[in-house]
Amino acid sequence: MLQARAAGEDETVGVYPLVRTEVTGVDLVNDEATLITTVGEFNLSSIHGVYEPEQ
């Protein structure tokens, strides 16, 4: 998560970056499932949404 703050404001808001990639595998060996993609590996708990491309 990234923290964002507007100029002149004291409060921050958490934002999550959007990553567009293709899932190439899933690692279930560790305590937490990991998605393997063309841009890197992501813990399943850090993923907020998955969408299939329109065909």
N, C-alpha and C positions, 0 to 999 in steps of 0.2 A: 504494500500500500504506500502511496505517496501522500505527503501532506501539502495542501495548497492553502494560500492565504491571499486575500485581496489586499491591494494597496490601501493603507490607512486603516485596516481592520485588525483587531486583536485576536479574533477567533480563526481557527484553522478547520479545514474539512478534509476528510480522508477520501482519496480517489484511487481507483484501480485502473491501471493501463489496459487497453484493449490490445490483444495479441491475435493476429490472424495467421494461422498456420495449419498444417496438415498433421493429424495424428498418425504416427507410424507404428506405435506399439504401446503396450501397457506392462509395467513392471510390478508384479504382485509379490516379489520376494521379500521386500523390507516390511517393516511394521505398517507403513503407509503406502497406498497405491500411488504410482507415479505414471503420468502420461508421458510418453516419449514422442516428440514432435520434430519437425524439420528445423525448428529454431532453438530447440533445447528441451529440457525435462522440467515438468511441473508437478508438484504434489497435488493430488486430487482435491485435497481440502482447500487449496488456494484458487480453484477454478469456480467461477460464478455462473458460467453458462457455456454451452456448447451448441453450435448450430451447424446443420448440414448445408452444404452449398446447393443452390437450386440447380436442377439439371435441365 
